[in-house]
Amino acid sequence: MNYRMVALAFGLAITLVAQSGSDSAAIGTWKQNLSKSKYTPGPAQSIPAMLRIEPVNGGEKLSVDGVGADGKAASWGYTATYDGKPTSVTGSPYGDTVVMKKIDSHTSVITYTRNGKVTRRSKRTVSKDGKTLTVSSKGTNTTGQKYNNVTVFEKQ
């Protein structure tokens, strides 16, 4: 076998492995659509949040900037891999750690915990056309109240 062909095949294999974490349809910048988002029991925020998802090796970096229903600025984020291992979250109202599992290129499941207790489970789905990201979440807030929210984002 020709050494050039072996080197080319090896280089291609390394490139594919390095890109394996970045094939998520969620990568990009998303703006919340308040009229399509539903909060049970509420209240909902009145200013749309911005969500940025960037690829990292084997996972993603997520950052959220918005204003909560209480009118206070809310910014938080994390960098996590899809390996199911807990990762610290900075500033999140949902928990202090997050675990991500990628189902396919359009679907992920995210579980938040606070002090080792699950506080929120979210299923994040990107539409087939890649223009809409929907986050369906169930959890318990810091006051112990259960919620069931559907937050809709549009690609920017």
N, C-alpha and C positions, 0 to 999 in steps of 0.2 A: 504494500500500500504506500502511496506517495505521502511523504512527511508533510507536505503543504496541505493536503486534504485532511490529515489527522489534526494538524494545528487549527485549520479552519473549523472543523467540526467541534473541537474542544472549545474554541473561542465562542462559537455560537451557543454551545451548551451553557457556558458560564453566563453569557448575556441573558439567556432565557431564565436561568435560576435567579439572577439578580433582579429581574423584572417581575417575578412571580407574585410579589405582594402588591403590585401597583395596577392590577387589572380590574379594580373596582369601579363600577359605573358611578359611584358616589363621589369620586374625586372631582373637586371643583368648588365654586362659590355658589351658595344657595341663599335666597331671600325668602323669609317666611311669608306665606299667604294667610293673613289673619282671617279672611272671610271663609276659607276652606278648613281652617283648623278648629277643632272642637275640644273643649276642656270640661270634664265632668269630675267634680262638681263645679269647677271654676274657682276664681275668676280668671279670665284670659288677659294677657297683656294687650296694650293698645298700640304699641310700636313694634313693627316686625323685627325679628332677630335676623342676624346674618350668621351663616354657618359656613366655615371654610374647612374643607377636607383635602389634605395633601398626602401624596404617597410617601411612605418610608419603606425600607427594606422589610418585607414580611408583614406590613401593616399600614397604619395611617396616623397622621397627626391631625387632630380635630381641634378647632377653636370656635367658640361661640361668643358673639357680642350682641347684646340686646338690653332691654329694659324689662324687668319683671312686672307682674301684675300690681306689685306694691309701689311701682314708680321708680324703684332703685335700679341703677346700672347693674347689669349682670354680665360678667365676662369670665369664661372658664375654658379649660381645654385639657387635652392629654395626648400623649403619643403612645400607641399600643400596637402590639402585634396580634395576629389572628390565632395565636397558639393557645388561647384559653388561660393564660397566666394573668394574675391580678397586676394592674398598673396603677400607680398613683394618679389622682386627678387633682388639678389645681383650681380651687374656687368654685367647684360645682355645687349647686343646691341639692343634687341627687345623692351624693355619696363621696367618700374619700378614695375609693378604688373602683376600677372598671375592668371587666373581662369582656373581650370581644371574640366572637366566633363568626367566621365568614361561611355562609351557607352556599352562596354562588356569587357571581360577579355583580348581581343586582340586589342581594339580600344579606344582611348581617344581623346578628343578635347581640345586644349589648346589655350586660348586667352590672348594675351599680351596687356597691355595698358601703355601709357606714359602720365602723367598729365591728366588722365581721358579719353584719346582718344585712341580708338583701333588702334594698330599699326601692329598687326600680328595675324592671325588665322592659327592654325596648326591642322591637323588631323594626329595622330600617330597610325600606324597599324603594328601589329606583324603578320608575316606569320603563317599559320596553323602549320608548322613544328617547329616554334619558333626560327628559325635561322636568320631571316631577319626582321629588323625594318625599316619602311619607314615613313618619316615625310614629308607630303605635306603641304607647307606653302604659304600663300599669305599675302602681307602686304605692308607697306610703310617704307622705311628706313629713317634715320635721315635727309637726304637731300631732302626728299619728293618724291623720285623716287619709283614707284611701282615695286614689284617683285613677281615672282611666282616660287618657288623652290621646288625641290624634293630631299631630302637627304636620302641616303640609308646607313644603318648600318648593320654590321654582328656581331652576338653574339660571344663573346670571351670565 
